[in-house]
Amino acid sequence: MTGAAGAESTAELGRRVLRLRTERGFTQRQLAEPAYTAAYVSTLEAGKVRPSEAALRHLADRLGVSYEELTTGRSPRDATRLRAALTDARRALATGAAEDATGLFEEVRDEAERLGFAEERSAALLGLGDCALETGELTLARDHFEDVERLLAGEPLPRRIPAIRGRAVAHLLAGELRYSCYLLESAIDELNASGLHDPYALLLLYTAAIAPYMDMGAHARAVRAAELALALAPSVDDPGLIARMHRGVARTLIAEGRTAEADASLAKAQELYEQLRIHTDLAHCHWMRGYVHAQDGNLERAERELRTARDMLASKRAALFTVQVEVELADVLRRRGRTAEAEALLLPLLARSPAPEPVDAPGPVETPEPATTPEPMTAHGGPGATADEAGLTAERGAVHAGGAHRLLGLIADERGDVEAAEEHYCAALSLLERTGAAGDLADLCRLLGDLLRREGRLEAAMDAYRTGLGHRAAPGTTTLGPAPAEPPM
């Protein structure tokens, strides 16, 4: 075979000729004449002969398909139709409910698989993974992203980066911060080591790494990732990704107390999302702007932004993100003195969550294994997890589940219910220790230590303080290996 046909195996080509001939109701003689014989077509269909370009063009003409379709299996019409369907599915995910988009992506996936279109099938699977992330079905999301990686195993690494990023986000939402960082940093190292300095792929990875770095207290790494993302941005022509980068950069600015700059960065992201009509990400901008205002002490504006974010996410039936926003809204309500409203908002979020066993005080700090050879945790969303589940659990939104218990502990503490406060603080500690969220752990240990000290339990209080200091001593350095290599800029 020559030309495009060389990319296809003889057996695959023979099967395609047989399928097309059968679909059209031709005999082997009818297909072969006048230039070839029935025996030649029979041998070709059996995969025992390598047809010449002239033979392939003759067969394509008789079968009523293009030479490209016969040799590659890709009909230009089918490819165009599937790409249009993918665009419709993406638009549905951006502007409507993820469940509606899921059906569209499934149709494309099934049709692409039937036609043997690997590129369109992988794009549909990637879309299905994004849908599952939005609905909070984290196990399903991870499975879809892993399917993409398997399908593209023979492709250059940059092609697989969106799926790797998606899988890392699924682990992050499950509360597996260290493994999320490991996936992202390993991909960055592999890209740089192989010389594949693809700006889009690197921007995707650095932007995704900011959130787990910040949650783990690895602030220096988060800042450096944000700096590298900003340096890469001019080389990338994807407004949606640029907007996502601005959201990530804003988070590092908030941590540095630069709230005005953070709000300006979020305003840029919000403008892009409004132009693109990407409703979920726009809701995330309102969410983070609410957080900025809360950090700045403007609780009225914070409440307004968080309610807007919650309503937008609820309208898209983004269950996990909706309850995460509600935790932060409850914090603002408590700070505004509306503790009954805050408690009423928080308690239903933990209704399905099995409470960890309370302990008197945290034990000694254990140093996790470095992130060079980690193993993922066994649970990723729990068996039977669906978008209808509104609860936060250890396997689904663990960081926010810990935050909800912390807030309930504060509320109980403020009204003098010491037993309930300790129970919630210990439940939060159990959840957050699994995630490695260093900053939150240090703050929680301070709260628990203060409560125990007031109760006269000084030894237990000292244990709590020591644990908190252990998490504060070197943020991020006990859970992460060496920082990934940086690309030549």
Disulfide bonds with the S-S distance in Angstrom:
none
